[in-house]
Amino acid sequence: MNVVKKGSGTLTMFASDAGSVKVEEGGLKLMSREVMGYPIYRFNVYSTGNIGNNNARVHIGELNFLQGETDATQGWDELYYDPTGTSYYNEPLKMLDGDLSTYFYDQRAQSFSNVSNIHVSLEYAIPRKMTGYRWNRTTADKDTHSRCPTSWAVLGSEDNVNWRLLSHVEYLETSWSSDWRTYPCTNYPATSASIAGLDLAAGAKLTVCGPSLSLTAAG
């Protein structure tokens, strides 16, 4: 990839290998994935408390992705959900609408010993760093704890194909009383960037942003 930056202002790029970068005016800012985050995040359920039962479902009242303590869920462009294998599910939007009177359920746990195909992914136009997430068990069956997920993960991706594990919880007891459970997202990758040719005009500014970001430039 060869990049030519023209005009005032600062061009912000994810720090990846580039053939050449020429900055004629303004500035260039390279950011690591640790700082920039991912454009796609997935909530993946692996197990539920009542797996194999005839009335088995995965129930989630509300799901929030967080930046610090701020709910950063909204603003996504695409939602990915595969309901293959069941004719009995409630749209994932029900757990993303900010309304605790609605909820998402998926009944695949009734027929499958492994429910890892139950996952919801959100894609954002611009990558964002999710520092954590929380989910709420409030549903129409609020006291039926056994329908809550007991093992799950949150993953990040650049392309909706390759995934980075950011959080993994296993064997959660289903008989818990708090409506909300909050967990951190960690394990964002360190990034190294290599630019084969770097040409900065007089007065142009280069900023490298990331605690583990190294830059090698020639030219």
N, C-alpha and C positions, 0 to 999 in steps of 0.2 A: 504494500500500500504506500503510495506517495501522496503527500499532502502539501498544498500551498495555501498559506493563510494570508488573506488580503484584507485591507480595511482595518479600522480601529476596533477596539474591544478585545476580549480574550476568548480564544477557542479552547474549550475544555474537552479532553479526550481521555478515554480509558487507556491506561498504560499497557500497550501491547507492542509487539515488534512491528516496526515500520521501515519501509525501504528508505524513505527520505522525508524530511519535514522542512519546509521553507517558510519562515515567518517574515513577511515583508513589512508588516505594520501591526501594532498592538501587541498581544501576548499569547503565549501558549501555556496551558496548564495540563499536566499529566496527572491523572488520579489513579490510585490503586483500587482493586476490587474491595479491599478492606474499608476504604473510605466511600467509594461510589455505590457499593452494593450491587444487586442484581436487578434485571428488568422483570424476571419471572420468579414467583414464589409458589410452592406447592405445600398443601397440608395433606399428608398421606396417613390414612388409618390402617394399622396392621392387625388390630384385634379389638374385640368388644366383649363386655362382660357376659353376654348371653349367647355367644357364638354357638351355632348348631341348633338352638332352640327354635321351635316352630313359630314363635312370635319375635324372633331375633331381629333387631334393627340397630343401626348406629344412629344415635341422636346427638345433634349439636344445636344449641339454642342460638349462639352468636359466636363469630370468630373475628378477632381484631389483630391485625399486624401493627406493631408499635415501633415508633421512633422515640426512644426514651419512654416517657409516660404518655405521649401523644398518639392517638389512634390515627394511623396513616393508611388504613385499608382502602379508603375510597380514592377514586381517580384512575382506576384500572381501565385498560382499553379492551382486553379480551379475558374471557373466563373459559377455562377448559374443564370439562367434566365428562366422564365416560360412564353412562348408566348401563352398559352392556351386562346382560345376565339377570336383569330384574325388570319387571313391569310395575314395580311398586316402590317409588321414591318420590321425594319432595325436592323441588328445585334448590340447588345450592344458594341461590339468591336469598333464600329465607334465612340463612345464617349470616348474611352480609348486609342486611337492610337496616341494622340498628334498632330493630323492633323485637323485643323479647317475647312478644305474643306469637311470633312466627318462629319456625325452626326447620332445620334440614333433617331428613332421615333417609336412610338407604337400607333396604331389607336384604341385601345380598348375604349378610351374615347368617341368614336362615338356611342357605343352601351350600355355602362354601366354608370349608374348614380354615381357609386362608382368605382374608378380606383385603389384601394389599392392593387390589384394584379399585378400592374406594378412595379416590383422591380428588381434590379441587385445586386448580392452579389459577393464579391471577397474573396477567401480564400488564406491565406499565410501559408507556411510551419512552419514559426516561428512567434509567436505573435509579433505585432508591435503597438506602441502607436501612433494613429492618433490624433493629436491635433486639427485638423480642416479639412475643405474641401472647394472646390470652384467648381462652374460649369459655363459654358459659353453658352450663348443662340445663338451663331453664327450658322446658318444653311443656307441651300439654300434659305429659306424664312426668311431671317434675320429680315425683318421689320414686320413679323407676330408675334407680341408679344403674342398674345392670345394662341399660342401653347406652351408657356413656362409653366412649373409646377407652381402652385400657393400655394400648400401645400405639404410638404414632410418631411421626417425624415431620419436621419442616425442612424443605430443601430449596436451594436457589439454583437458577439456571440462566445461561445466556441465550440458549437456542431451543428450549423446551425438549431437548434430547439428552444432553449431558447434565447431570445433577450433582450439586455439592450439598452434603449433609450438614445442616446448620443446627439442628436440635433433634434429639432422639429420646423419647420417654418410653419406658417399658414397665409393665406389670403394675399399673396404677390401680389401687383398690377402688372398687366402684361405690363403696359406702362412705363417701365423703360429703360433708355438709356445705362447704362453701360453694356458692354459685359460680364464681370465677376462679379459674386457674391460670397463672401467669408464668411464663418460662422465657429464658433468654435465648437469642440466636447468637451463636459464636462460630468459630471455625472458618471465618472468611479467609480466603487464601492470601498469602503474601504474594507480591507481584514483582517481577523483574521486567524491565523494558529495555529494548535495544533499538537504537535508531542508527541505521547505516550511514545516513548523511543528515546533518543538522545545520541549517543555514539561518542564522538570526541576523536580521538587518540592524543597523545602528539604532539603539533605543528600544529594541524589542525585548520583551521580558519572558523568561522561561521559569515556570514554577513546577516543582515536583512535589506531589502531595500524597503521603502515605507512609506509615511508620516502618514498613518493610520494603519500600520501593527503592530499587536501585536503577540507575540510568547509565547506560553505556552509549556514547555518541561518538561518531567519527565525522570529520569534516568541519 
